[in-house]
Amino acid sequence: MKRLYSKDLGIIFLLTAVYIILISFPNFGGKYILDMVFFALFFLFTGYSLIALIRPEEDYKDILSKPVLLLEFSVLLTLAVSIILMFSYLGPKIRSLVMVLSVIIMVMSISAYIRRINHYNALKYEKATGRKGVEEVSQNIKTLTKSSVESSEHQNETPVPKSESHPVEKQSQKSEPDKLVVTEDNIREKFIKKFLKMRNL
């Protein structure tokens, strides 16, 4: 079944806009009743819009299946706005509370609409192309570049062959005894010459 991507958020936005238009008329009667009716609606709309903003993958059925979470968010936002109004020049009035809630709902509904559309467009793109998403593709590119860099580093390394290293050691080992033999002969010759000179004397 085709999902209603944004109709629920569009309805919330339109009802909020209708309230703002109605209260803008100074001669409109029954404003107190209007405020109470829209306060009840906006109380629920705040939680609904916040869940839609946080979880763009959930449609109206998923959100309405969580009434406890919806009410918790609604109470939290309404209390927060009420406390802020108590310390503002508007005062804790029902009209001020409904007006501030209407502005918050409009901002959240537009943001949730954009996030939901982007989410479902990404899902459509993944199904059409058979890819797993932009993040996994970028991860694959990173791993490929890393492996290519490592392979190039291994190729640049020139290992020293064994045939070149060991003969040098052997030659050095052979040359040291030769030097020792030469020095011993010289010492003997000198010693003999000195001994003969002393004997002749």
Residue pairs with C-beta under 8 A, 6 or more apart in sequence:
3 59
3 120
4 59
4 60
5 59
5 116
5 117
5 120
6 113
6 116
6 117
7 60
8 48
8 52
8 59
8 60
8 63
9 49
9 52
9 109
9 112
9 113
9 116
10 113
12 45
12 48
12 49
12 105
12 109
13 105
13 106
13 109
13 110
13 113
15 38
15 41
15 45
16 42
16 45
16 102
16 105
16 106
16 109
17 106
19 34
19 38
19 42
19 98
19 102
20 99
20 102
22 28
22 34
23 31
23 34
23 35
23 95
23 99
28 34
31 95
32 94
35 94
35 95
35 98
36 94
38 98
38 102
39 94
39 97
39 98
39 101
42 98
42 101
42 102
42 105
43 74
43 78
43 101
44 70
44 74
45 101
45 105
45 109
46 73
46 74
46 77
46 78
46 101
46 104
46 105
46 108
47 69
47 70
47 71
47 72
47 73
47 74
47 75
47 77
48 63
48 70
48 74
49 105
49 108
49 109
49 112
50 73
50 77
50 108
51 58
51 63
51 66
51 69
51 70
51 73
52 58
52 63
52 108
52 109
52 112
52 116
53 108
53 111
53 112
53 115
55 62
55 63
56 112
56 115
56 116
56 118
56 119
57 116
57 119
63 70
64 70
77 101
77 104
78 97
78 101
81 97
81 100
81 101
81 104
82 92
82 97
84 100
85 91
85 92
85 93
85 96
85 97
85 100
86 92
90 96
90 100
122 133
122 134
125 131
126 132
126 133
131 137
